Amino acid sequence: MKEIQKSEQAAKEITHPEDNFKGYTLEEIRYQRALVALHKEFCKTKINRVSSQLTHSNPFSSSSSSLPGKVGFFAGKLLTGLNYMDYAMLGFNLFGSAKKIYSFFKKKK
């Protein structure tokens, strides 16, 4: 019962705040970082699952179809297994890795 009253009070505070927004607390920032890390792990797991399914089906081993058909099958499996957020996380991770590699080989002035 107390939890319901607490949630109603929290809802009222959210909809009608008494003071202006003064920033996030450290706890809220830690929570958001943990949430992003968790989502990142889910994306990695999903990519690993899709890639393991592709390895088990092995579309390149069959000699019955032509090579473009096999490549299309492989691309189709990869594209249908992910959503937009997964692509965004994958691109963000690849961009960060490429940036680190580039800065390592870049000339220092």
C-alpha positions as CSV (number, residue, x, y, z in Angstrom):
1,M,0.0,0.0,0.0
2,K,2.8,2.4,0.9
3,E,4.4,1.7,-2.5
4,I,1.3,2.8,-4.3
5,Q,1.2,6.0,-2.3
6,K,4.9,6.6,-3.0
7,S,4.4,6.0,-6.8
8,E,1.4,8.4,-6.8
9,Q,3.5,11.0,-5.0
10,A,6.4,10.5,-7.4
11,A,4.0,10.9,-10.4
12,K,2.7,14.1,-9.0
13,E,6.2,15.4,-8.5
14,I,7.1,14.5,-12.1
15,T,4.0,16.1,-13.6
16,H,4.1,19.3,-11.4
17,P,7.6,19.9,-10.2
18,E,8.0,22.5,-7.5
19,D,11.4,23.8,-8.6
20,N,13.3,24.1,-11.8
21,F,15.5,21.3,-13.1
22,K,19.0,21.7,-11.6
23,G,20.7,18.7,-13.2
24,Y,21.0,15.0,-12.6
25,T,22.3,13.4,-9.5
26,L,25.2,11.1,-9.5
27,E,22.9,8.2,-8.8
28,E,20.8,9.0,-11.9
29,I,23.9,9.3,-14.1
30,R,25.2,6.0,-12.8
31,Y,21.8,4.4,-13.5
32,Q,21.8,5.8,-17.1
33,R,25.3,4.5,-17.7
34,A,24.5,1.1,-16.4
35,L,21.4,1.0,-18.6
36,V,23.4,1.9,-21.7
37,A,26.0,-0.7,-20.8
38,L,23.3,-3.3,-20.4
39,H,21.8,-2.4,-23.7
40,K,25.2,-2.6,-25.3
41,E,25.6,-6.2,-23.9
42,F,22.2,-7.2,-25.2
43,C,23.3,-5.9,-28.7
44,K,26.5,-7.8,-28.5
45,T,24.7,-11.0,-27.5
46,K,22.2,-10.6,-30.3
47,I,25.0,-10.1,-32.9
48,N,26.8,-13.1,-31.6
49,R,23.6,-15.2,-31.8
50,V,23.0,-14.1,-35.4
51,S,26.6,-14.8,-36.4
52,S,26.5,-18.2,-34.7
53,Q,23.3,-19.0,-36.6
54,L,25.0,-17.9,-39.8
55,T,28.0,-20.1,-39.0
56,H,25.8,-23.1,-38.4
57,S,23.8,-22.7,-41.5
58,N,27.0,-21.9,-43.5
59,P,25.5,-20.5,-46.7
60,F,28.8,-20.6,-48.6
61,S,29.2,-24.4,-48.4
62,S,26.2,-25.3,-50.6
63,S,27.0,-25.7,-54.3
64,S,23.4,-25.8,-55.5
65,S,23.0,-22.0,-55.8
66,S,25.1,-19.3,-57.4
67,L,27.4,-17.0,-55.4
68,P,25.3,-13.8,-55.6
69,G,22.4,-15.8,-54.1
70,K,24.6,-17.0,-51.2
71,V,25.8,-13.4,-50.5
72,G,22.2,-12.2,-50.6
73,F,21.2,-14.9,-48.2
74,F,24.1,-13.9,-45.8
75,A,23.2,-10.2,-46.0
76,G,19.5,-10.9,-45.6
77,K,20.2,-13.0,-42.4
78,L,22.4,-10.2,-41.0
79,L,20.0,-7.4,-41.9
80,T,16.8,-9.0,-40.6
81,G,18.3,-10.0,-37.3
82,L,18.9,-6.4,-36.0
83,N,16.8,-3.3,-35.4
84,Y,17.8,0.3,-35.8
85,M,19.1,0.7,-32.2
86,D,21.4,-2.3,-32.7
87,Y,22.8,-0.7,-35.9
88,A,23.3,2.6,-34.0
89,M,25.1,0.9,-31.2
90,L,27.2,-1.2,-33.7
91,G,28.1,2.0,-35.6
92,F,29.0,3.9,-32.5
93,N,31.3,1.1,-31.3
94,L,32.9,0.7,-34.7
95,F,33.4,4.5,-34.9
96,G,35.1,4.6,-31.5
97,S,37.4,1.7,-32.4
98,A,38.4,3.3,-35.7
99,K,39.0,6.6,-34.0
100,K,41.3,4.9,-31.4
101,I,43.2,3.1,-34.2
102,Y,43.5,6.3,-36.3
103,S,44.8,8.3,-33.3
104,F,47.4,5.6,-32.6
105,F,48.9,5.8,-36.1
106,K,48.5,9.5,-36.5
107,K,51.7,11.6,-36.5
108,K,52.3,13.4,-33.3
109,K,53.4,17.0,-33.7
